[in-house]
């Protein structure tokens, strides 16, 4: 497994309800399939994207800026899937 450093992508919460249990669960499911750790960062807090509880601690309301980080180039598809989910407003807009 090759590790090529941190790869990050910026996005934001677009749906009116913000981050709640359903999208947190979906993000965690996606992150669990990664080869290495996946992180979500917001408001100076960095959490494990494979943990629903950790994700919910971000208290991310509509407009919250999010940085998605991966530690392994092999997980770029995971990064893209999570970023696309954010961009689609978690399927709620």
C-alpha positions in Angstrom: 0.0 0.0 0.0 1.5 3.3 -1.1 1.0 6.4 1.0 1.5 9.6 -0.9 0.6 12.1 1.9 -2.6 13.9 2.7 -5.0 14.7 -0.2 -7.8 17.2 0.6 -10.9 18.5 -1.0 -13.0 21.4 0.2 -16.8 21.5 0.1 -19.7 22.7 2.2 -23.0 21.6 3.7 -25.7 22.6 1.2 -28.9 21.2 2.5 -31.2 23.1 4.9 -31.1 20.6 7.7 -27.3 20.5 7.9 -25.5 17.3 8.9 -27.8 14.9 10.7 -27.9 11.2 11.3 -28.8 9.9 7.8 -26.1 11.7 5.9 -23.6 11.0 8.7 -24.4 7.3 8.4 -24.0 7.3 4.6 -20.6 9.2 4.9 -19.4 6.7 7.5 -20.4 3.8 5.3 -18.4 5.2 2.4 -15.4 6.0 4.6 -15.3 2.5 6.0 -14.5 1.1 2.6 -11.3 3.1 2.4 -7.8 1.6 2.6 -6.6 4.3 5.1 -8.2 6.9 7.3 -10.6 9.4 6.0 -11.1 12.7 7.9 -13.7 15.5 7.9 -12.5 18.9 9.1 -14.7 21.8 10.1 -14.4 24.7 12.5 -10.9 23.7 13.5 -12.2 20.2 14.4 -10.9 17.0 12.6 -13.0 13.8 13.0 -12.9 10.3 11.7 -15.3 10.1 8.7 -15.9 6.4 9.5 -17.6 7.3 12.8 -21.2 8.6 12.8 -20.8 10.0 16.3 -17.6 11.8 15.3 -19.3 13.3 12.3 -22.2 14.6 14.3 -19.9 16.3 16.7 -19.0 18.8 13.9 -22.5 20.3 14.4 -22.3 21.2 10.7 -25.3 23.5 9.7 -26.0 24.7 6.2 -23.1 26.7 4.9 -20.5 25.0 7.1 -17.2 24.7 5.2 -15.9 21.1 5.2 -12.5 19.7 4.2 -12.4 16.0 3.4 -8.9 14.4 3.8 -7.5 11.1 2.8 -4.2 9.6 3.6 -3.7 7.3 0.6 -4.0 8.0 -3.1 -5.8 4.7 -3.5 -8.8 6.2 -1.7 -9.3 9.1 -4.2 -12.6 7.4 -5.3 -13.8 7.5 -1.7 -12.9 11.2 -1.5 -14.8 11.9 -4.7 -17.8 9.9 -3.5 -18.0 11.8 -0.2 -17.4 15.2 -1.9 -20.1 14.4 -4.5 -22.5 13.5 -1.6 -21.9 16.9 0.0 -22.3 18.7 -3.4 -25.7 16.9 -4.0 -26.9 18.2 -0.6 -27.1 14.7 0.8 -29.8 14.0 -1.8 -32.1 16.4 0.1 -32.1 19.4 -2.3 
